[in-house]
Amino acid sequence: MSEPVRIKICGIRGREALDASVAGGADFVGFVHWSGSPRHVTISDAEALAGHLPETIDPVGLFVDAKLEDMLSCPFRWIQLHGHEDESMCRSLADAGKKIIRGIHFSQDNIRRWQGCDAVERLLVDGSKVGGTGEGFDHDQLSDPLLPDASPILLAGGLTPENVATAVRRVHPWGVDVSSGVERSRGLKDPDRILHFCRAVKSATTHSE
């Protein structure tokens, strides 16, 4: 592969998981600002945690059907949307200087729709409708010749340290995103699994042709 696959560790709530993400060489860490998630953190707590990140790692604020003003109050440049936000919401955020990761449930229709939105920087293709559930999908479907060119994408949904290398070799995504796949229990990250996940991604990238 000509470029390394970017790594995003999502659902960070504390220093132990944050430090493991840094040590593993992650490119992004995600903070969930949706109260319906067991990984929920406040914007102020996320900002405090992000203060320990090196400049090489971008923090991402994840929102689900939040008000525009709440998302604009997030200090992070990258915003991830995982609800029913439409293209006009994405444009409003982009016009305010935010970079948008649009989380979508995998379907041909969803990819066709969002590939046409120039306000979206990256598509995160997931197996679930909300994200963070660990629900996978057949990654080979992303190679369907009837689909538009959906890269650069962040591949998500059911990824674990044990299967991510295979997914990377099959799909050749711009990046991969993991949350529940590196947890010891729901909402509680396992630093060793974070490190294992990062090593597996980097190994797959290094050994891909």
C-alpha positions, -999 to +999 in steps of 0.1 A: +000+000+000+013+034-009+001+051+023-004+039+059-039+032+070-050+057+095-062+045+129-091+060+149-098+048+184-133+059+194-151+061+227-121+073+248-131+082+284-099+082+304-062+086+304-053+049+303-071+044+270-058+077+257-022+069+266-025+035+249-039+051+218-009+075+217+016+047+224+000+026+196+004+053+170-033+062+165-040+091+142-074+100+157-091+095+190-129+100+193-149+114+222-186+105+223-209+134+232-241+114+230-258+107+263-273+074+249-238+058+248-220+041+276-189+059+263-204+094+268-181+122+280-188+159+283-172+183+259-152+199+288-139+165+300-130+156+264-111+188+260-091+182+292-082+147+279-073+160+245-049+184+261-026+154+267-025+144+230+006+151+208+000+174+178+002+143+155-032+130+168-064+147+161-093+146+186-128+140+171-161+150+187-189+125+180-225+137+180-259+122+173-287+145+163-273+174+184-281+211+179-258+230+156-248+254+184-237+224+206-215+210+179-200+244+172-191+247+209-169+217+206-133+229+204-122+201+180-117+207+143-130+172+135-167+164+140-182+130+135-220+127+128-239+095+135-275+105+135-300+119+110-281+150+102-286+161+066-264+177+040-273+212+051-261+205+086-229+192+073-224+224+052-232+246+081-205+229+102-180+230+073-187+266+067-178+272+104-144+255+098-152+220+110-140+189+091-168+163+089-167+126+093-201+112+083-209+079+099-233+058+078-248+024+080-235+004+050-258+004+021-254+012-016-280+040-013-262+056+017-228+056+000-243+071-032-260+098-012-231+109+009-204+105-017-221+135-034-218+158-004-187+179-008-190+192+028-180+157+041-143+151+044-145+113+052-172+086+052-172+062+081-189+031+069-203+011+098-224-020+103-248-004+127-270+027+124-256+045+154-221+031+158-201+016+186-222-016+188-196-038+171-221-049+145-202-059+113-211-062+077-196-080+047-167-058+039-163-073+004-195-055-005-174-023-007-157-038-038-191-039-056-184-024-091-218-008-090-209+014-061-193+048-067-157+054-056-163+056-018-127+063-008-114+078+013-134+059+038-129+050+074-139+013+078-158+004+110-182-022+122-171-054+140-134-047+138-111-063+164-074-068+169-079-103+155-096-095+122-086-059+113-055-070+093-077-091+070-102-063+066-074-039+057-060-062+031-094-068+015-108-032+015-076-010+014-095+018+033-081+052+040-085+044+077-101+021+103-122+029+133-127+008+164-146+012+197-162-019+212-136-042+196-109-029+220-130-031+251-128-055+281-165-047+289-191-024+274-178+011+275-145+002+292-114+002+270-086-024+273-052-007+267-036-040+256-063-045+230-058-010+217-021-017+213-028-050+197-052-034+173-027-007+163+000-032+157-022-054+136-032-024+113+004-013+109+016-049+102-011-053+075-001-021+059+036-029+060+031-063+044+005-054+018+017-051-017 
